[in-house]
């Protein structure tokens, strides 16, 4: 028996572990979304530009790994510029916002990392905030396609319209493409893409092309395509197509400025003073288990928790909300019995998304 097993093992093809094998595969349209909200003040708690950038990179990695669709950076009343040590401001006058505006800094890094690498030079001017971003681990998301990879959907950037096309438009009134009623899009392929829509130059756009991989080698001229909403790859095909970055002036604005129709219908607030997350998510005999959802929101606090965000939010005080747990459907402790006195926000994001992964997969509407 042992000899047979040895023979079978010897005949099995060797697995190439030098390259990643966990490639995302679309399995059909997905209607639900997952959003994460956290304060930009966590950046102020990191002392150096290197640490600030690395912290933002940790957050971005978690969002990508767990297929988060939206991240909201809110102001919790903290994160003011430090004034007790002049050395901390040595980069403050050259445009670096990590000290003067940590909310913006976090949004800047998150947006940069989410953008497909070949588009960054077109959409992000050189900026001190991004000086160290090149040292961060790649997010390598499904829409970060290589030049030789085919996908029916691609993100690209619109090019300047050629002068010859402009003159052609004046002389002829033919079909849209011939009359200049079109835009040329660079989607990272050897060929350009032509869409029958006028979009300003240097705009990011999602396009859908004919589902024909042979175009990579057979097409010499522009590929005809159409512009679509950035959500279409997720809604129609099931691709994870990155995350949107939204800014909120306060914790209340996370909810009131939600861009989804009907708002968030399942919300989790996180705190060491909440109920164990395993108690909240396990099946309940009384029928009070977590319901299905369209748009889930998970909110994380900063160094001092969500309590300080409530205290600093005038709108919540006007509404009579004085405790953060009043805002959420579930008030969750992500790691009961934690061995460290504190769990950092960047750690809590990983814990929360992992702890709620089963809820996302089983309760999200399709």
Buried (B, 14 or more C-beta within 10 A) or exposed (E): EEEEEEEEEEEEEEEEEEEEEEEEEBEEBBEBBBBBBBBBBBBBBBBEBEBBBBBBBBBBBBBBBBBBBBBBBBBBBBBEBBEEEEEBBEBBEEEBBBBBBBBBBBBBBBBBBBBBBBBBEBBBEEBBBBBBBEEBEEBEBBBBBEEEEBBBBBBBBBBEBEEEBEEBBEEEEEEEBEBBEBBBBBBBBEBBBBBBBEBEEEBBBBBBBEEEEEBBEEBEEBBBBEBBEBBBBBBBBBBBBBBBBBBBEBBBBBBEBBEBEEBBBBBBBBBBEBBBBEEBBEEEEEEEEBEEBBBBBBBBBBBBBBBBBBBBBEBBEEEEBEEBBEBBBBBBBBBEEEEEEEBBBBBBBBBBBBBBBEBBEEBBEE
